[in-house]
Amino acid sequence: MPAITYEDLLTESLPARIDSPEQYSRQLERFSELVGNRRRTAPEQKLMHLLGVLIEDYDRRNALPPHRSSPSEMLAFLLEHSGKTAADLLPVFGQRSHVSEALNGKRKISAEQARKLGRIFHVQPGLFV
């Protein structure tokens, strides 16, 4: 079986300028797969670099609101712009009512929850405390 080339990977991934949260999620998922692969080939390394550039570009164009946002505002902003739903936060908060309270600012976000949210949204946990 011949080795997979960079061109094959490009055809498979179809990397392009990211213009929507759905495209962002798809490319971020592929990027994460490549990062998690400890035995990346040279073509995979090259694709990972390209996807990183595209993801950074999207992040710059869709910058987070000013840092003075409350943790609940930041959580709502990230939820809205990530394509995720409140149900995706159940593993972090445990109950729907706790998710709702965190989004409405009625429940403080613990340090452990902030770490989990940071992993989910690929941001610094400090945004939530």
Legacy VTK file of the C-alpha trace (Angstrom):
# vtk DataFile Version 3.0
C-alpha trace
ASCII
DATASET POLYDATA
POINTS 129 float
0.000 0.000 0.000
1.594 3.313 -1.050
2.143 6.026 1.547
-0.478 8.747 1.762
0.796 11.957 0.223
0.195 15.542 1.272
-1.956 15.952 -1.820
-4.091 12.966 -0.734
-4.547 14.566 2.691
-5.504 17.893 1.119
-8.089 16.176 -1.054
-9.486 14.373 1.988
-9.573 17.428 4.294
-10.317 20.167 1.740
-8.732 22.897 3.878
-9.814 26.428 3.012
-10.425 29.743 4.744
-12.758 29.072 7.658
-15.888 31.229 7.560
-18.387 29.492 9.842
-18.485 27.817 13.248
-19.301 24.515 11.530
-16.210 24.718 9.331
-14.202 25.755 12.384
-15.397 22.736 14.368
-14.656 20.374 11.487
-11.131 21.689 10.926
-10.431 21.885 14.661
-11.510 18.262 15.042
-9.161 17.183 12.237
-6.359 19.318 13.724
-6.922 17.693 17.137
-6.751 14.224 15.573
-3.408 15.098 14.029
-2.077 16.600 17.263
-3.079 13.426 19.128
-1.253 11.200 16.641
2.254 10.750 18.005
3.390 8.990 14.827
2.557 11.696 12.320
4.028 11.357 8.872
5.683 14.346 7.196
2.545 14.970 5.075
0.347 14.835 8.199
2.689 17.277 9.949
2.409 19.625 6.967
-1.408 19.386 6.988
-1.483 19.975 10.744
0.557 23.160 10.272
-1.793 24.391 7.521
-4.889 23.691 9.617
-3.273 25.524 12.547
-2.772 28.603 10.362
-6.397 28.472 9.160
-7.686 28.055 12.729
-5.553 30.952 13.997
-6.823 33.138 11.162
-10.444 32.355 12.070
-9.722 33.011 15.758
-8.208 36.413 14.922
-11.157 37.380 12.740
-13.650 36.213 15.370
-11.912 37.531 18.455
-13.507 37.027 21.822
-15.340 39.958 23.371
-13.324 42.229 25.689
-11.901 40.501 28.730
-14.208 42.425 31.070
-17.069 40.068 30.182
-18.486 38.107 33.074
-17.881 34.347 33.161
-21.518 33.714 32.244
-21.334 36.145 29.303
-18.126 34.507 28.121
-19.710 31.066 28.393
-22.794 32.197 26.461
-20.620 33.845 23.785
-18.478 30.736 23.311
-21.506 28.473 23.283
-23.191 30.591 20.617
-20.091 30.826 18.402
-18.901 27.245 18.747
-21.965 25.524 17.355
-22.357 23.638 20.630
-25.551 23.518 22.653
-26.298 23.779 26.356
-26.731 19.993 26.345
-23.033 19.701 25.429
-22.253 21.259 28.825
-24.048 18.594 30.867
-20.814 16.622 31.475
-19.345 19.785 33.017
-22.270 20.866 35.206
-24.131 17.584 35.753
-27.671 18.939 35.541
-29.592 21.043 33.045
-30.599 23.472 35.790
-26.920 23.996 36.678
-26.076 24.703 33.023
-28.901 27.239 32.855
-27.850 28.880 36.127
-24.224 29.160 34.952
-25.343 30.716 31.659
-27.570 33.205 33.522
-24.878 34.138 36.042
-26.813 32.657 38.951
-24.236 29.899 39.566
-20.514 30.447 39.937
-18.252 28.327 37.766
-15.835 26.301 39.861
-12.148 25.965 39.018
-12.672 22.349 37.900
-15.623 23.331 35.717
-13.527 26.171 34.247
-10.775 23.674 33.350
-13.309 21.416 31.629
-14.858 24.352 29.770
-11.398 25.465 28.693
-10.816 22.047 27.140
-14.221 22.027 25.440
-13.832 25.495 23.909
-10.025 25.458 23.537
-9.571 28.608 25.615
-7.868 29.546 28.871
-9.902 28.408 31.919
-9.395 31.840 33.486
-12.065 33.246 31.200
-14.668 31.497 33.362
-13.619 32.625 36.846
LINES 1 130
129 0 1 2 3 4 5 6 7 8 9 10 11 12 13 14 15 16 17 18 19 20 21 22 23 24 25 26 27 28 29 30 31 32 33 34 35 36 37 38 39 40 41 42 43 44 45 46 47 48 49 50 51 52 53 54 55 56 57 58 59 60 61 62 63 64 65 66 67 68 69 70 71 72 73 74 75 76 77 78 79 80 81 82 83 84 85 86 87 88 89 90 91 92 93 94 95 96 97 98 99 100 101 102 103 104 105 106 107 108 109 110 111 112 113 114 115 116 117 118 119 120 121 122 123 124 125 126 127 128
